[in-house]
Amino acid sequence: RSIIDRIKARFNVSIAEVDGNDYWQRSTLGITLVGNEKKFISSILNRVIELIYSSDSIEVLSRECDIIKY
């Protein structure tokens, strides 16, 4: 299964390929999680990132993380 399918099955997050669709070996993933506790959101996103980094078939070139509070 693809990394997107594994993340969807394991975590309650929205994830999609948002850029790099024209390239065979490169893509940009967008991951979204909504909640009312920053600690909880950070914990889940860190676990998602750990799963991505643990995949042998993926090389992470860069990452950004923004938590927006309203």
MMTF fields as JSON, N, C-alpha, C and O atoms, coordinates in Angstrom:
{
  "mmtfVersion": "1.0.0",
  "mmtfProducer": "UNKNOWN",
  "numBonds": 279,
  "numAtoms": 280,
  "numGroups": 70,
  "numChains": 1,
  "numModels": 1,
  "chainsPerModel": [1],
  "groupsPerChain": [70],
  "chainIdList": ["A"],
  "bondAtomList": [4, 2, 8, 6, 12, 10, 16, 14, 20, 18, 24, 22, 28, 26, 32, 30, 36, 34, 40, 38, 44, 42, 48, 46, 52, 50, 56, 54, 60, 58, 64, 62, 68, 66, 72, 70, 76, 74, 80, 78, 84, 82, 88, 86, 92, 90, 96, 94, 100, 98, 104, 102, 108, 106, 112, 110, 116, 114, 120, 118, 124, 122, 128, 126, 132, 130, 136, 134, 140, 138, 144, 142, 148, 146, 152, 150, 156, 154, 160, 158, 164, 162, 168, 166, 172, 170, 176, 174, 180, 178, 184, 182, 188, 186, 192, 190, 196, 194, 200, 198, 204, 202, 208, 206, 212, 210, 216, 214, 220, 218, 224, 222, 228, 226, 232, 230, 236, 234, 240, 238, 244, 242, 248, 246, 252, 250, 256, 254, 260, 258, 264, 262, 268, 266, 272, 270, 276, 274],
  "bondOrderList": [1, 1, 1, 1, 1, 1, 1, 1, 1, 1, 1, 1, 1, 1, 1, 1, 1, 1, 1, 1, 1, 1, 1, 1, 1, 1, 1, 1, 1, 1, 1, 1, 1, 1, 1, 1, 1, 1, 1, 1, 1, 1, 1, 1, 1, 1, 1, 1, 1, 1, 1, 1, 1, 1, 1, 1, 1, 1, 1, 1, 1, 1, 1, 1, 1, 1, 1, 1, 1],
  "groupList": [{"groupName": "ARG", "atomNameList": ["N", "CA", "C", "O"], "elementList": ["N", "C", "C", "O"], "formalChargeList": [0, 0, 0, 0], "bondAtomList": [1, 0, 2, 1, 3, 2], "bondOrderList": [1, 1, 2], "singleLetterCode": "R", "chemCompType": "L-PEPTIDE LINKING"}, {"groupName": "SER", "atomNameList": ["N", "CA", "C", "O"], "elementList": ["N", "C", "C", "O"], "formalChargeList": [0, 0, 0, 0], "bondAtomList": [1, 0, 2, 1, 3, 2], "bondOrderList": [1, 1, 2], "singleLetterCode": "S", "chemCompType": "L-PEPTIDE LINKING"}, {"groupName": "ILE", "atomNameList": ["N", "CA", "C", "O"], "elementList": ["N", "C", "C", "O"], "formalChargeList": [0, 0, 0, 0], "bondAtomList": [1, 0, 2, 1, 3, 2], "bondOrderList": [1, 1, 2], "singleLetterCode": "I", "chemCompType": "L-PEPTIDE LINKING"}, {"groupName": "ASP", "atomNameList": ["N", "CA", "C", "O"], "elementList": ["N", "C", "C", "O"], "formalChargeList": [0, 0, 0, 0], "bondAtomList": [1, 0, 2, 1, 3, 2], "bondOrderList": [1, 1, 2], "singleLetterCode": "D", "chemCompType": "L-PEPTIDE LINKING"}, {"groupName": "LYS", "atomNameList": ["N", "CA", "C", "O"], "elementList": ["N", "C", "C", "O"], "formalChargeList": [0, 0, 0, 0], "bondAtomList": [1, 0, 2, 1, 3, 2], "bondOrderList": [1, 1, 2], "singleLetterCode": "K", "chemCompType": "L-PEPTIDE LINKING"}, {"groupName": "ALA", "atomNameList": ["N", "CA", "C", "O"], "elementList": ["N", "C", "C", "O"], "formalChargeList": [0, 0, 0, 0], "bondAtomList": [1, 0, 2, 1, 3, 2], "bondOrderList": [1, 1, 2], "singleLetterCode": "A", "chemCompType": "L-PEPTIDE LINKING"}, {"groupName": "PHE", "atomNameList": ["N", "CA", "C", "O"], "elementList": ["N", "C", "C", "O"], "formalChargeList": [0, 0, 0, 0], "bondAtomList": [1, 0, 2, 1, 3, 2], "bondOrderList": [1, 1, 2], "singleLetterCode": "F", "chemCompType": "L-PEPTIDE LINKING"}, {"groupName": "ASN", "atomNameList": ["N", "CA", "C", "O"], "elementList": ["N", "C", "C", "O"], "formalChargeList": [0, 0, 0, 0], "bondAtomList": [1, 0, 2, 1, 3, 2], "bondOrderList": [1, 1, 2], "singleLetterCode": "N", "chemCompType": "L-PEPTIDE LINKING"}, {"groupName": "VAL", "atomNameList": ["N", "CA", "C", "O"], "elementList": ["N", "C", "C", "O"], "formalChargeList": [0, 0, 0, 0], "bondAtomList": [1, 0, 2, 1, 3, 2], "bondOrderList": [1, 1, 2], "singleLetterCode": "V", "chemCompType": "L-PEPTIDE LINKING"}, {"groupName": "GLU", "atomNameList": ["N", "CA", "C", "O"], "elementList": ["N", "C", "C", "O"], "formalChargeList": [0, 0, 0, 0], "bondAtomList": [1, 0, 2, 1, 3, 2], "bondOrderList": [1, 1, 2], "singleLetterCode": "E", "chemCompType": "L-PEPTIDE LINKING"}, {"groupName": "GLY", "atomNameList": ["N", "CA", "C", "O"], "elementList": ["N", "C", "C", "O"], "formalChargeList": [0, 0, 0, 0], "bondAtomList": [1, 0, 2, 1, 3, 2], "bondOrderList": [1, 1, 2], "singleLetterCode": "G", "chemCompType": "PEPTIDE LINKING"}, {"groupName": "TYR", "atomNameList": ["N", "CA", "C", "O"], "elementList": ["N", "C", "C", "O"], "formalChargeList": [0, 0, 0, 0], "bondAtomList": [1, 0, 2, 1, 3, 2], "bondOrderList": [1, 1, 2], "singleLetterCode": "Y", "chemCompType": "L-PEPTIDE LINKING"}, {"groupName": "TRP", "atomNameList": ["N", "CA", "C", "O"], "elementList": ["N", "C", "C", "O"], "formalChargeList": [0, 0, 0, 0], "bondAtomList": [1, 0, 2, 1, 3, 2], "bondOrderList": [1, 1, 2], "singleLetterCode": "W", "chemCompType": "L-PEPTIDE LINKING"}, {"groupName": "GLN", "atomNameList": ["N", "CA", "C", "O"], "elementList": ["N", "C", "C", "O"], "formalChargeList": [0, 0, 0, 0], "bondAtomList": [1, 0, 2, 1, 3, 2], "bondOrderList": [1, 1, 2], "singleLetterCode": "Q", "chemCompType": "L-PEPTIDE LINKING"}, {"groupName": "THR", "atomNameList": ["N", "CA", "C", "O"], "elementList": ["N", "C", "C", "O"], "formalChargeList": [0, 0, 0, 0], "bondAtomList": [1, 0, 2, 1, 3, 2], "bondOrderList": [1, 1, 2], "singleLetterCode": "T", "chemCompType": "L-PEPTIDE LINKING"}, {"groupName": "LEU", "atomNameList": ["N", "CA", "C", "O"], "elementList": ["N", "C", "C", "O"], "formalChargeList": [0, 0, 0, 0], "bondAtomList": [1, 0, 2, 1, 3, 2], "bondOrderList": [1, 1, 2], "singleLetterCode": "L", "chemCompType": "L-PEPTIDE LINKING"}, {"groupName": "CYS", "atomNameList": ["N", "CA", "C", "O"], "elementList": ["N", "C", "C", "O"], "formalChargeList": [0, 0, 0, 0], "bondAtomList": [1, 0, 2, 1, 3, 2], "bondOrderList": [1, 1, 2], "singleLetterCode": "C", "chemCompType": "L-PEPTIDE LINKING"}],
  "groupTypeList": [0, 1, 2, 2, 3, 0, 2, 4, 5, 0, 6, 7, 8, 1, 2, 5, 9, 8, 3, 10, 7, 3, 11, 12, 13, 0, 1, 14, 15, 10, 2, 14, 15, 8, 10, 7, 9, 4, 4, 6, 2, 1, 1, 2, 15, 7, 0, 8, 2, 9, 15, 2, 11, 1, 1, 3, 1, 2, 9, 8, 15, 1, 0, 9, 16, 3, 2, 2, 4, 11],
  "groupIdList": [1, 2, 3, 4, 5, 6, 7, 8, 9, 10, 11, 12, 13, 14, 15, 16, 17, 18, 19, 20, 21, 22, 23, 24, 25, 26, 27, 28, 29, 30, 31, 32, 33, 34, 35, 36, 37, 38, 39, 40, 41, 42, 43, 44, 45, 46, 47, 48, 49, 50, 51, 52, 53, 54, 55, 56, 57, 58, 59, 60, 61, 62, 63, 64, 65, 66, 67, 68, 69, 70],
  "secStructList": [7, 7, 2, 2, 2, 2, 2, 2, 2, 2, 1, 1, 7, 3, 3, 3, 3, 3, 3, 7, 6, 6, 7, 1, 1, 7, 7, 3, 3, 3, 3, 3, 7, 7, 7, 1, 7, 2, 2, 2, 2, 2, 2, 2, 2, 2, 2, 2, 2, 2, 2, 2, 2, 2, 7, 6, 6, 7, 7, 7, 7, 7, 7, 7, 7, 7, 7, 7, 7, 7],
  "xCoordList": [0.831, 0.0, 0.86, 1.994, 0.32, 1.056, 1.12, 0.338, 2.051, 2.207, 0.932, 0.573, 0.264, -0.977, -2.038, -2.716, -2.19, -3.179, -2.853, -3.751, -1.578, -1.18, -1.466, -1.935, -1.189, -1.437, -2.935, -3.367, -3.729, -5.187, -5.75, -6.648, -5.227, -5.737, -5.349, -6.078, -4.224, -3.7, -4.062, -4.24, -4.17, -4.417, -5.663, -6.011, -6.32, -7.519, -7.115, -7.424, -6.416, -5.956, -6.393, -6.691, -6.423, -6.626, -5.254, -4.413, -5.022, -3.727, -3.949, -4.785, -3.192, -3.317, -2.0, -1.207, -1.792, -0.658, -1.046, -1.99, -0.331, -0.721, 0.194, -0.105, 1.304, 2.211, 3.101, 3.227, 3.71, 4.615, 3.903, 4.489, 2.641, 1.878, 2.466, 2.225, 3.226, 3.798, 5.103, 5.655, 5.592, 6.866, 6.626, 5.77, 7.385, 7.207, 7.773, 7.194, 8.876, 9.552, 9.545, 10.337, 8.688, 8.663, 7.235, 6.454, 6.904, 5.58, 5.64, 6.576, 4.638, 4.476, 3.173, 2.123, 3.25, 2.061, 1.567, 2.361, 0.273, -0.355, -1.122, -1.924, -0.882, -1.525, -2.239, -1.658, -3.498, -4.303, -4.969, -5.46, -4.972, -5.627, -6.265, -5.632, -7.495, -8.21, -8.494, -8.942, -8.232, -8.498, -8.505, -8.26, -8.789, -8.863, -7.715, -7.693, -6.756, -5.588, -4.309, -4.097, -3.472, -2.218, -1.33, -0.673, -1.305, -0.475, -0.912, -0.073, -2.217, -2.756, -2.419, -1.975, -2.631, -2.35, -0.865, -0.518, -0.001, 1.437, 1.83, 2.67, 1.227, 1.53, 1.166, 1.967, -0.022, -0.461, 0.399, 0.834, 0.649, 1.465, 2.881, 3.467, 3.44, 4.778, 4.778, 5.736, 3.722, 3.634, 3.5, 4.068, 2.755, 2.638, 4.004, 4.398, 4.717, 6.037, 7.006, 7.808, 6.942, 7.793, 7.519, 8.449, 6.253, 5.907, 6.487, 7.002, 6.405, 6.956, 8.467, 9.008, 9.151, 10.596, 11.04, 12.141, 10.21, 10.591, 10.445, 10.923, 9.798, 9.624, 10.938, 11.535, 11.376, 12.635, 12.559, 13.589, 11.38, 11.235, 11.049, 10.841, 11.123, 10.878, 12.094, 12.67, 12.465, 13.505, 12.846, 12.324, 12.871, 12.261, 13.287, 14.37, 12.944, 13.854, 13.665, 14.631, 12.44, 12.17, 10.794, 9.984, 10.552, 9.226, 8.924, 9.824, 7.65, 7.165, 5.986, 5.222, 5.844, 4.705, 4.197, 4.949, 2.927, 2.28, 1.081, 0.259, 0.982, -0.2, -0.873, -0.295, -2.11, -2.831, -3.878, -4.67, -3.872, -4.813, -5.77, -5.345, -7.049, -8.059, -8.818, -9.711],
  "yCoordList": [-1.2, 0.0, 1.243, 1.229, 2.307, 3.559, 4.169, 3.82, 5.071, 5.742, 6.52, 6.617, 7.062, 7.807, 6.874, 7.221, 5.702, 4.735, 4.263, 4.104, 4.04, 3.6, 4.664, 4.348, 5.926, 7.015, 7.196, 7.39, 7.133, 7.254, 6.141, 6.375, 4.931, 3.787, 3.851, 3.352, 4.451, 4.425, 5.65, 5.548, 6.805, 8.059, 8.732, 8.523, 9.518, 10.231, 11.613, 12.64, 11.611, 12.849, 12.868, 11.829, 14.048, 14.206, 14.332, 15.095, 13.581, 13.616, 13.488, 12.705, 14.265, 14.224, 14.657, 15.379, 14.201, 14.667, 16.027, 16.121, 17.075, 18.432, 19.071, 20.154, 18.415, 18.945, 17.81, 16.785, 17.991, 16.993, 15.876, 14.818, 16.093, 15.049, 14.669, 13.564, 15.556, 15.286, 14.506, 14.122, 14.274, 13.581, 12.179, 11.972, 11.222, 9.838, 9.576, 8.796, 10.197, 9.886, 11.025, 11.012, 11.985, 13.118, 13.593, 13.676, 13.902, 14.449, 15.275, 15.167, 16.087, 16.867, 16.435, 16.417, 16.087, 15.651, 16.771, 17.455, 16.948, 17.87, 17.053, 16.191, 17.316, 16.584, 17.58, 18.585, 17.299, 18.218, 17.472, 16.353, 18.121, 17.573, 18.735, 19.771, 18.567, 19.606, 19.081, 17.948, 19.905, 19.523, 20.736, 21.855, 20.512, 21.65, 21.675, 22.532, 20.741, 20.744, 20.694, 19.763, 21.685, 21.753, 20.549, 20.03, 20.102, 18.955, 17.695, 16.933, 17.478, 16.318, 16.375, 15.385, 17.528, 17.696, 17.465, 16.753, 18.054, 17.872, 16.407, 15.916, 15.715, 14.306, 13.462, 12.642, 13.656, 12.882, 13.212, 12.306, 14.494, 14.87, 14.326, 13.915, 14.316, 13.735, 12.245, 11.732, 11.544, 10.114, 9.867, 8.907, 10.72, 10.608, 10.825, 10.077, 11.849, 12.15, 11.004, 10.658, 10.413, 9.261, 8.095, 7.42, 7.859, 6.796, 7.072, 6.164, 8.307, 8.666, 8.469, 7.883, 8.954, 8.811, 7.354, 7.009, 6.5, 5.097, 4.264, 3.131, 4.806, 4.074, 4.044, 5.086, 2.844, 2.687, 3.218, 3.554, 3.299, 3.706, 5.21, 5.685, 5.967, 7.41, 8.165, 7.825, 9.189, 10.113, 11.48, 12.041, 12.005, 13.305, 14.387, 14.407, 15.28, 16.355, 17.583, 18.28, 17.85, 18.969, 18.776, 17.986, 19.525, 19.471, 20.794, 21.506, 21.108, 22.298, 21.885, 20.99, 22.536, 22.256, 23.57, 24.325, 23.829, 25.025, 24.585, 23.796, 25.082, 24.876, 26.236, 27.181, 26.307, 27.573, 27.519, 26.579, 28.526, 28.598, 29.767, 30.892, 29.486, 30.545, 30.691, 31.532],
  "zCoordList": [0.0, 0.0, 0.0, 0.481, -0.538, -0.57, 0.824, 1.709, 0.998, 2.289, 2.642, 3.815, 1.652, 1.906, 2.467, 3.434, 1.881, 2.376, 3.789, 4.616, 4.063, 5.404, 6.448, 7.541, 6.123, 7.07, 7.303, 8.439, 6.231, 6.379, 7.247, 8.054, 7.085, 7.837, 9.312, 10.169, 9.604, 10.968, 11.803, 13.017, 11.154, 11.876, 11.319, 10.157, 12.115, 11.688, 11.157, 11.761, 10.013, 9.399, 7.938, 7.348, 7.377, 5.939, 5.308, 5.784, 4.23, 3.558, 2.061, 1.608, 1.3, -0.156, -0.786, -0.182, -2.005, -2.792, -3.363, -4.146, -2.981, -3.354, -4.394, -4.897, -4.72, -5.73, -6.21, -5.539, -7.355, -7.894, -8.635, -8.866, -9.014, -9.684, -11.035, -11.522, -11.641, -12.955, -12.876, -13.907, -11.696, -11.522, -10.982, -10.122, -11.492, -11.093, -9.706, -8.95, -9.354, -8.102, -7.089, -6.147, -7.259, -6.33, -6.128, -7.076, -4.892, -4.619, -3.345, -2.553, -3.171, -1.961, -1.315, -1.957, -0.042, 0.682, 1.591, 2.236, 1.634, 2.567, 3.599, 3.239, 4.858, 5.942, 6.841, 7.252, 7.144, 7.944, 9.087, 8.93, 10.236, 11.421, 12.167, 12.371, 12.567, 13.309, 14.715, 14.888, 15.695, 17.072, 17.967, 17.516, 19.254, 20.166, 21.175, 22.058, 21.055, 21.929, 21.106, 20.329, 21.279, 20.528, 20.824, 19.922, 22.072, 22.454, 21.709, 21.23, 21.612, 20.906, 19.42, 18.839, 18.815, 17.387, 17.105, 16.163, 17.905, 17.733, 17.864, 17.111, 18.811, 19.029, 17.809, 17.361, 17.279, 16.112, 14.895, 14.184, 14.65, 13.497, 13.614, 12.612, 14.814, 15.006, 14.708, 14.129, 15.095, 14.798, 13.304, 12.785, 12.603, 11.149, 10.496, 9.6, 10.949, 10.399, 10.667, 9.8, 11.855, 12.167, 11.222, 10.783, 10.91, 9.973, 8.594, 7.941, 8.155, 6.845, 6.833, 5.895, 7.864, 7.932, 8.06, 7.628, 8.64, 8.832, 7.565, 7.513, 6.557, 5.307, 4.526, 4.255, 4.173, 3.437, 2.013, 1.427, 1.454, 0.057, -0.114, -1.23, 0.991, 0.929, 1.442, 2.475, 0.702, 1.147, 1.311, 0.348, 2.512, 2.79, 2.488, 3.073, 1.578, 1.197, 2.073, 2.383, 2.47, 3.378, 3.974, 3.49, 5.046, 5.66, 6.33, 6.774, 6.394, 7.071, 7.937, 7.576, 9.068, 9.939, 10.513, 11.129, 10.307, 10.855, 11.676, 11.209, 12.875, 13.702, 13.854, 14.392, 13.366, 13.364, 14.473, 14.548, 15.323, 16.433, 16.211, 15.946, 16.322, 16.202, 17.472, 17.564]
}
